Amino acid sequence: MAKNYAGLTGGDIVTSVRRHNTWVLISRAFLIVFIAVMLVAGTRYFWRNGHWLYLVLGIALALLLFYLCIEAVGKAAGTLKNVARARVFRKFGSPDALAMRISEGVPLLESSKTLLTDSFIMKHGDFESFVPFEDILLIYRKTHSTNGVQDGVFLTVYDAYGDCFDYPFRLGKKHESEMENAFAVIMQRADRARVGYDKANLEYAKQNAAEPERE
């Protein structure tokens, strides 16, 4: 495997969660400042040149980005306030209990990006993306393209707590079997999972999502 989790401890996971959320907090804070600067500059430019449509669209986009960034900052700050009570631990138990579940998983997929075991899926090094198969409510394949060129392929999973994760897989025909095999393994064990991105399945995932243990 790309990484060995045999010696993983609860302390390792807490450190990783703290590091990740610190990065989210700092990066989104800088992004908020950048958006604010661009909003002021863009508003002045479009106002002076009478480009009213671009002005409205720019403001709308900036407000959306502001909302997403502020939401991310709020979640990261809440996690950093008490990392031991982070959402992932409220869903799946204490840091030590989660470390044990991860270390005991039997790896089934050799990948540098996604870890698939006999009992859960997780992005390598991202312990907050841990989802056991029995908690998967919806799964489907998603691709990402830039300028018409496909540059990413993912298995998207909605878990039993309303969280959504994109698990990356390698591109190219040589690696197509990786995702196919991962999908087959998950569907053999995920009794509650529905397949496919559509309105009915999204509603199913939403209606069956439970709240994790309160903070």
N, C-alpha and C positions, 0 to 999 in steps of 0.2 A: 504493500500500500504506500501511497505518497506520504502518509504520516502514521505513526504508531501510537495508539492511544492506550496501550496496555498499562502503562504506569500513570495514567491520568488521575489527578486528584481534584477534590472540590476546590482547593485553593487555586489550582491552575485555571479552572473555569471562571472563578470569580475575577481573577486577574485579567483574563481575556475579555470578559464582559465589561469590566471597568475600562479597559483600554479602548475597546470598540466604541463605547458610548462617549468617552472623552473625545475621540476623533470626530464622532458625529456632532457633538456639541460645538466644537471649535470650527469645524468646516462649515456647518450651517450658519454659524454666527458671522463668519467672513462672507458667506454667500448673501446673507441678509444685507450687509453693508454694501456689497457690490451691486445688488439689485436696486438698493436705494439710490446709489450714485447714478446708475444707468437710467433709473426712472426720472430723476431730476433733469439729467442731460437730455434724455429723449423727449420729455415733455416740453422743454424749452425749444428744442429743435423743431418738433412737429407743430408746435403752436405758432412759431414765427413763420413757418412755411405753409401754414394752413392745411396740413395733412390731417384732417380731423378723424378720418377712419383709422389711420395708423395710430393716432393718439389714443383713441378709445381702446383699440385692440392691445396696444402696449400697456396701458394702465390695467386692463383686465388680466393680461398675462402676468404682470408684476404682482398684482394682488393675489393671484393664485399661487405664485411661487412664494410670496410672503407667507401665505397660510401654511403651505406644505413645510416650509423651513421652520416656522414658529412651532408647528405641531411636532416636528422632529426634535427641536431643541427642548420642548417641554417633556417629551418622553425620555430623552437622554438624561435630562436633569433629574427627573423623577427616579430613574434607575440609579444614577450616581449617588443620590441622596441616601440610598440604602441598597447596595448592590446585592446583598444576601437575600433581599426580598424582590429581586428583579422578576419580571413577568415569567421568564422561563422556569424559574424555581417555584413560582406559585402554581405553575401548570404541572410540573413533573417532579416536585419534591426538592429536598435540600441539595446544595452543591455536591455534597459527598454522595448522595443517592443518585444524582444524575451522572456523576463521574463513574460510578459503578456500572450503571446501565450502558454507558458508552464503551467503557473498557471491556465489558463482557460480550459486546456485539461481535458476531462472526462475520468478517468482511466477505462480501460476495462480488464486489465490483472494484476493479483496479482503475482508478481515475485520479487525476491530480486536482480535480475540482470538487467532486461530489463523492461522499462516502455512503455506500449502500451496504447494510449488513442484513442479517437474517431477521432483524426486528425493528430497524429504524432507518431513516434517511437523514442526512445532514450535510451541509456544506463544510468542507474541510476547514477546521479552525474557527468556524462560526457556530458556537455552541447554542446560541439563541435560535438557530434554524433547526434544531433537533426536533424531529417528529416521529414518534413510533407508528408503525403501520396501523395499529388499531384505532388511532386517532385521526386518520385521514378520511375526510368527508368528500373531497373532490380532487380529481387529478386530470390534467390534460397537457398536451404538448404545445409549447409556444416558441415562436421564432422571433428574432429581432434583426432588422435590416437597416443599414445606413446608406443613403443614396442608391437604394435599389439593390444593394449587395448584402446578402445574408451574412451577419457576423456573430450570431449567437443563437443557440438552441437550448431550450430549457424544459424541464418537467415542472409544471406549476402545481403546487399542492395547497389546499385549504385544510387547516387542521380543525380539531374539535373545539377550538377556542376562538375561532373567527380570524385567525392569522393566516396570511398568505405568503408563501415562499417560492422563489424561482431557483431551481437547482440546475446549475449549468452542466452541459455535456459538450464533448468535443465535436467540432464540425467535420464534415467529410464522410464519404461513403465508407471509408475504412473504419469509422467509429460508429456507424449507424446501429450496429448490434448492441452497443453499450446501453443506449436508451431503451431499445426494444427489450433487452434482458431485464433492465431495471424495472420497466413497466410491468413485465410479466411476473417478476418476483413480488412486487407490491400488490398486484391484483390478486395473487394467490393468498395473501395474508390480510389485506385490508377489506374486511367484511362490510364496512359501512361506506366504502368509497363509491362515488359515482364518477363516470368518465365523460369528459367532453365539456367544452365551454359553451353553455347556452343558458338562457334565462331560468329555465326550470331547475337546472343543477345549481346555479348560483343561489337561487332562492332556497333550495334544499340545504346547502351549506350554511346559509345565513340563519335559517330557522332552527337548525340543530346545533348551532354553536353555543357553548356554555361559557359562563364567566369563570375564570380561574379563581383560586382562593383569594380573598380580599387581602389588601396590604395591611 
